[in-house]
Amino acid sequence: MRLTPLTMTALMLLGGTATAAEHATIVLYHHISESTPPSTSVPPQRFREHIDHLRDNGFHVMGLPELLDALRNRQQVPDKTVAITFDDGYISIYDTAFPMLQEYGFPFTVFINTQPHNDQQAGYMSWAQIREMSDAGVTIANHMENHPHMVDALAGEDEAARTSRLREEYLRAQAKIKEETGQDHAFMAYPYGEYDLANKAMFAELGVIALGQQSGAVGFDSDFLALSRFPFGGSFTELSDFAQKVQTLSFHLLQVDPESPMTQDTSPDVTLQFAPGDFNFRQLGCYAGGQPMQMEWLDQENGLVKLSTEQTFNLRRFRYLCTAPMRGSNTRFFWYSKDWTRSTPTNQD
């Protein structure tokens, strides 16, 4: 694979010590605060530990537009490349994260749902603050208008009507972002990380790259209609957890059956086929709720495995996780998660 001028420059800035790679990680934050909901918050001092780790351990922090362009065009990037993203446009991004990241010279992206900013809702940035960040080089991108559950139809809506409504909401939010900032990026983040096949088809038709909230690395062969991001907040803020995740590598999945993340089951089965890579199929481990899953190898030589679990998940959203150590390393892992959204949940998270 060829190196672009951008990635060649990045390698030179790193003193020539970095190697070229076909993968990267994207990290996700919401609040950088100790006074906001704990489940979506990272304390400021912990956030500083995260970015200190990137600065001090050979990571290359790349802007999301440049990273997505490189990966989509199968152009290599420096190994240990990370893109930093935030969802929802909360005020702590401007007050706390923005000055820290400026201090370090790290690019980042904010996915905003536009209506709270239009309404000058408490706890959200103003458009003036968003413009200030945009003028300073921060990427501003689409998180829809009203932060909808995109997989849910309104009363009386069929799939065509739901898709039409969501398309118009996306386009209104895109137009507002362009009006306020001049930015018009062809990528967006799913609110709540929820999506279905109709959502993916809509964004494919619009030529938009879409990002989720399921954990995992990204690479040349990732699903560019549901790219993985590692979310941090709540119980996932420790530096040790962050340090492990940002150096992960991406599996290439040849098959995901069912492809759809939508389910009515509390413990659905899934069949995955992993392409060969710099790992051993016999070291693959898959987990549900932190517990090992039953792995029925249908064709181990060709990476085909059926996963099942006796655990039940009553939350609206849950995930299965698969990892395998990189050959010759006990610290770096390939990482993939299969996300699920229950269409008839007994509880919501």
C-alpha positions as CSV (number, residue, x, y, z in Angstrom):
1,M,0.0,0.0,0.0
2,R,1.2,3.5,-0.8
3,L,1.9,6.2,1.7
4,T,0.3,9.6,1.1
5,P,2.2,12.9,1.6
6,L,0.1,13.3,4.8
7,T,1.2,10.0,6.3
8,M,4.8,10.3,5.1
9,T,4.9,13.7,6.9
10,A,3.4,12.1,10.0
11,L,6.1,9.4,10.0
12,M,8.9,12.0,9.6
13,L,7.4,14.0,12.5
14,L,7.6,10.9,14.6
15,G,11.3,10.7,13.9
16,G,10.9,7.8,11.4
17,T,10.3,5.4,14.3
18,A,6.7,4.6,13.4
19,T,5.7,1.9,10.9
20,A,3.0,2.2,8.4
21,A,-0.3,0.4,9.2
22,E,-3.8,-0.4,7.8
23,H,-5.6,0.3,11.0
24,A,-6.3,3.0,13.6
25,T,-8.5,3.6,16.6
26,I,-11.2,6.3,17.1
27,V,-12.0,7.3,20.7
28,L,-15.3,8.8,21.9
29,Y,-16.1,11.1,24.8
30,H,-19.3,13.0,25.8
31,H,-18.7,15.1,29.0
32,I,-15.3,16.0,30.4
33,S,-16.6,16.9,33.8
34,E,-17.1,15.6,37.4
35,S,-20.6,17.2,37.6
36,T,-22.4,15.5,34.7
37,P,-24.0,12.0,34.4
38,P,-21.2,9.5,35.4
39,S,-22.1,7.0,32.7
40,T,-21.1,9.4,30.0
41,S,-18.4,11.5,31.8
42,V,-14.7,11.4,32.2
43,P,-13.1,13.6,34.9
44,P,-10.8,16.3,33.6
45,Q,-7.7,14.9,35.3
46,R,-8.4,11.5,33.9
47,F,-8.9,13.0,30.4
48,R,-5.5,14.7,30.8
49,E,-4.0,11.3,31.7
50,H,-5.4,9.9,28.4
51,I,-3.9,12.6,26.2
52,D,-0.7,12.5,28.2
53,H,-0.5,8.8,27.3
54,L,-1.0,9.5,23.6
55,R,1.7,12.3,23.7
56,D,4.3,10.2,25.6
57,N,3.9,6.8,24.0
58,G,4.5,7.2,20.3
59,F,0.9,7.7,19.2
60,H,-0.1,9.8,16.2
61,V,-3.3,11.8,16.7
62,M,-4.8,12.4,13.3
63,G,-7.8,14.5,12.4
64,L,-10.9,12.4,11.7
65,P,-11.4,13.7,8.1
66,E,-7.8,12.8,7.2
67,L,-8.1,9.4,8.8
68,L,-11.4,8.4,7.1
69,D,-10.1,9.6,3.8
70,A,-6.9,7.5,4.2
71,L,-8.6,4.4,5.3
72,R,-11.4,4.6,2.7
73,N,-8.8,5.0,0.0
74,R,-6.7,2.1,1.4
75,Q,-3.8,4.5,2.1
76,Q,-1.6,3.5,5.1
77,V,-1.3,5.6,8.2
78,P,1.3,5.5,11.0
79,D,0.9,2.6,13.4
80,K,-0.8,3.6,16.7
81,T,-2.9,6.3,15.0
82,V,-5.8,7.7,17.0
83,A,-8.6,10.1,16.2
84,I,-10.4,11.9,19.1
85,T,-14.2,12.5,18.9
86,F,-16.9,13.9,21.1
87,D,-20.7,13.5,20.7
88,D,-23.5,15.9,21.5
89,G,-21.8,19.3,21.8
90,Y,-21.8,19.6,25.6
91,I,-20.4,22.8,27.2
92,S,-17.5,20.9,28.9
93,I,-16.1,20.1,25.5
94,Y,-15.6,23.9,25.0
95,D,-14.7,24.8,28.6
96,T,-12.4,21.9,29.4
97,A,-11.5,19.6,26.5
98,F,-10.9,22.3,23.9
99,P,-8.1,24.2,25.8
100,M,-6.4,21.0,26.8
101,L,-6.3,19.6,23.3
102,Q,-5.1,23.0,21.9
103,E,-2.3,22.9,24.5
104,Y,-1.2,19.5,23.1
105,G,-1.9,20.4,19.5
106,F,-4.2,17.5,19.0
107,P,-7.0,17.7,16.3
108,F,-10.5,16.5,17.3
109,T,-14.0,16.2,16.0
110,V,-17.3,17.1,17.7
111,F,-20.5,15.5,16.4
112,I,-23.4,17.9,17.3
113,N,-27.1,17.4,17.3
114,T,-28.1,20.9,16.2
115,Q,-31.5,21.6,17.9
116,P,-30.1,22.1,21.5
117,H,-27.7,24.7,20.1
118,N,-30.6,26.4,18.2
119,D,-32.6,26.5,21.4
120,Q,-29.6,27.7,23.5
121,Q,-30.3,24.7,25.8
122,A,-28.4,24.8,29.1
123,G,-25.4,22.5,29.2
124,Y,-24.7,22.8,25.5
125,M,-22.3,25.0,23.6
126,S,-23.6,28.1,21.9
127,W,-23.1,28.5,18.1
128,A,-20.6,31.2,18.8
129,Q,-18.5,28.8,20.8
130,I,-18.9,26.2,18.1
131,R,-17.7,28.7,15.5
132,E,-14.7,29.6,17.7
133,M,-13.7,26.0,17.8
134,S,-14.3,25.6,14.1
135,D,-12.2,28.6,13.3
136,A,-9.4,27.1,15.4
137,G,-9.4,23.9,13.2
138,V,-11.8,21.7,15.2
139,T,-13.9,19.4,12.9
140,I,-17.7,19.9,13.4
141,A,-19.9,17.1,12.1
142,N,-23.4,15.7,12.1
143,H,-25.2,13.9,14.9
144,M,-28.7,14.6,13.5
145,E,-31.0,17.4,14.7
146,N,-32.9,16.0,17.6
147,H,-30.7,13.0,18.7
148,P,-33.4,10.5,17.6
149,H,-33.5,6.8,18.2
150,M,-33.0,6.2,14.4
151,V,-34.2,2.6,14.6
152,D,-37.7,3.6,16.0
153,A,-40.6,4.5,13.8
154,L,-43.1,7.1,14.9
155,A,-46.7,6.1,15.3
156,G,-48.2,5.1,12.0
157,E,-44.8,5.3,10.1
158,D,-43.8,2.6,7.7
159,E,-40.1,2.1,6.8
160,A,-40.2,4.4,3.8
161,A,-41.8,7.2,5.9
162,R,-39.2,6.7,8.7
163,T,-36.4,6.8,6.2
164,S,-37.7,9.9,4.6
165,R,-38.1,11.7,8.0
166,L,-34.6,10.8,9.0
167,R,-33.1,11.8,5.7
168,E,-34.7,15.2,6.0
169,E,-33.5,15.6,9.6
170,Y,-30.0,14.7,8.6
171,L,-30.0,17.2,5.8
172,R,-31.4,20.0,7.9
173,A,-28.7,19.4,10.5
174,Q,-26.0,19.3,7.8
175,A,-27.3,22.6,6.3
176,K,-27.3,24.2,9.8
177,I,-23.7,23.1,10.5
178,K,-22.6,24.4,7.1
179,E,-24.4,27.7,7.7
180,E,-22.8,28.3,11.1
181,T,-19.3,26.9,10.5
182,G,-18.8,26.5,6.7
183,Q,-18.0,22.8,7.3
184,D,-19.8,20.2,5.3
185,H,-18.3,16.7,6.0
186,A,-19.8,13.6,4.5
187,F,-19.7,11.6,7.8
188,M,-22.0,11.4,10.8
189,A,-22.4,9.6,14.1
190,Y,-25.4,7.6,15.0
191,P,-27.2,8.9,18.1
192,Y,-26.9,6.3,20.9
193,G,-24.9,4.2,18.5
194,E,-28.1,2.7,17.2
195,Y,-28.7,1.9,13.6
196,D,-30.4,-0.7,11.4
197,L,-30.0,-1.9,7.8
198,A,-32.4,0.8,6.5
199,N,-30.3,3.5,8.2
200,K,-27.2,2.1,6.6
201,A,-28.8,2.0,3.2
202,M,-29.9,5.6,3.5
203,F,-26.4,6.8,4.3
204,A,-24.9,4.7,1.6
205,E,-27.3,6.4,-0.9
206,L,-26.2,9.8,0.5
207,G,-22.5,8.9,0.2
208,V,-22.0,9.4,4.0
209,I,-19.6,7.5,6.2
210,A,-21.3,6.6,9.5
211,L,-19.8,5.9,12.9
212,G,-21.3,3.9,15.8
213,Q,-20.4,3.5,19.5
214,Q,-19.4,-0.2,19.5
215,S,-15.8,-0.8,20.6
216,G,-13.1,-1.9,18.2
217,A,-10.4,-0.7,15.9
218,V,-10.9,0.4,12.3
219,G,-9.1,-0.5,9.2
220,F,-9.2,-0.8,5.4
221,D,-11.9,-3.5,5.5
222,S,-14.1,-2.0,8.2
223,D,-17.8,-1.3,7.7
224,F,-17.8,2.4,6.7
225,L,-21.5,2.6,7.4
226,A,-21.0,1.6,11.0
227,L,-17.4,2.3,12.0
228,S,-16.3,1.3,15.5
229,R,-15.3,3.8,18.2
230,F,-14.1,3.1,21.7
231,P,-16.4,5.0,24.1
232,F,-15.0,6.2,27.4
233,G,-17.1,7.2,30.5
234,G,-18.6,5.7,33.6
235,S,-16.6,2.5,34.6
236,F,-14.5,2.9,31.4
237,T,-12.1,5.7,32.3
238,E,-9.1,4.1,33.8
239,L,-5.8,4.8,32.1
240,S,-5.0,1.1,31.9
241,D,-8.2,0.5,30.0
242,F,-7.5,3.4,27.7
243,A,-3.9,2.4,27.1
244,Q,-4.9,-1.1,26.1
245,K,-7.7,0.0,23.7
246,V,-5.9,2.7,21.8
247,Q,-3.2,0.3,20.5
248,T,-5.7,-2.4,19.3
249,L,-5.8,-3.6,15.7
250,S,-8.8,-4.3,13.4
251,F,-10.0,-7.7,12.4
252,H,-11.2,-8.1,8.8
253,L,-14.7,-9.8,9.0
254,L,-15.7,-11.7,5.9
255,Q,-19.1,-12.6,7.3
256,V,-21.4,-11.4,10.0
257,D,-24.7,-13.4,10.2
258,P,-27.1,-11.8,11.0
259,E,-25.7,-8.5,9.6
260,S,-28.5,-6.5,11.3
261,P,-27.9,-5.4,14.9
262,M,-31.7,-5.5,15.5
263,T,-33.0,-8.4,17.6
264,Q,-35.9,-9.3,19.8
265,D,-33.8,-12.1,21.4
266,T,-32.2,-11.6,24.8
267,S,-29.2,-13.9,23.8
268,P,-29.0,-14.1,20.0
269,D,-26.5,-16.3,18.2
270,V,-24.2,-14.9,15.6
271,T,-21.9,-16.5,13.0
272,L,-18.7,-14.7,12.2
273,Q,-16.0,-15.3,9.7
274,F,-12.6,-13.7,10.4
275,A,-10.1,-13.3,7.6
276,P,-6.6,-14.6,8.4
277,G,-4.3,-12.0,9.9
278,D,-1.4,-11.5,12.3
279,F,-3.0,-13.7,14.9
280,N,-3.9,-17.3,15.6
281,F,-7.5,-18.5,15.3
282,R,-6.9,-20.8,18.2
283,Q,-6.3,-17.8,20.4
284,L,-9.5,-16.1,19.5
285,G,-11.7,-15.4,22.6
286,C,-15.3,-14.1,22.5
287,Y,-17.2,-12.7,25.5
288,A,-20.7,-11.6,26.4
289,G,-21.1,-9.5,29.5
290,G,-17.5,-10.2,30.4
291,Q,-18.1,-14.0,30.3
292,P,-16.7,-16.4,27.7
293,M,-19.1,-17.4,25.0
294,Q,-19.6,-20.8,23.5
295,M,-17.6,-21.0,20.3
296,E,-18.6,-23.6,17.8
297,W,-15.9,-23.7,15.1
298,L,-17.7,-24.4,11.8
299,D,-14.4,-24.1,9.8
300,Q,-11.5,-23.1,12.1
301,E,-9.0,-23.1,9.2
302,N,-11.0,-20.5,7.5
303,G,-12.0,-18.5,10.6
304,L,-15.7,-19.4,10.6
305,V,-17.2,-19.6,14.1
306,K,-20.7,-19.6,15.6
307,L,-21.1,-17.8,19.0
308,S,-23.8,-18.4,21.5
309,T,-24.4,-17.6,25.2
310,E,-26.6,-18.7,28.0
311,Q,-26.6,-15.2,29.4
312,T,-29.7,-13.0,28.8
313,F,-29.6,-9.3,28.1
314,N,-32.7,-7.3,28.9
315,L,-31.2,-3.9,28.1
316,R,-32.0,-2.1,24.9
317,R,-28.4,-2.3,23.7
318,F,-25.7,-4.9,24.4
319,R,-22.6,-6.2,22.6
320,Y,-20.5,-9.3,22.1
321,L,-16.7,-8.9,22.1
322,C,-14.0,-10.9,20.3
323,T,-10.2,-10.4,20.7
324,A,-7.0,-12.2,19.8
325,P,-3.4,-11.3,20.7
326,M,-1.2,-10.0,17.9
327,R,1.5,-12.5,17.1
328,G,4.6,-11.9,19.1
329,S,2.9,-9.5,21.5
330,N,1.3,-9.9,24.9
331,T,0.0,-6.3,25.0
332,R,-1.6,-5.6,21.6
333,F,-4.9,-7.3,20.6
334,F,-7.1,-7.5,17.5
335,W,-10.6,-6.3,18.7
336,Y,-14.1,-6.5,17.3
337,S,-17.6,-6.1,18.9
338,K,-20.9,-7.1,17.5
339,D,-23.5,-4.7,18.7
340,W,-27.2,-5.5,19.3
341,T,-30.3,-3.3,19.8
342,R,-33.4,-5.0,21.1
343,S,-36.5,-3.8,19.4
344,T,-38.8,-5.0,22.2
345,P,-36.7,-4.4,25.3
346,T,-38.0,-4.9,28.9
347,N,-35.7,-2.1,30.0
348,Q,-33.7,0.7,28.4
349,D,-30.2,1.7,29.3
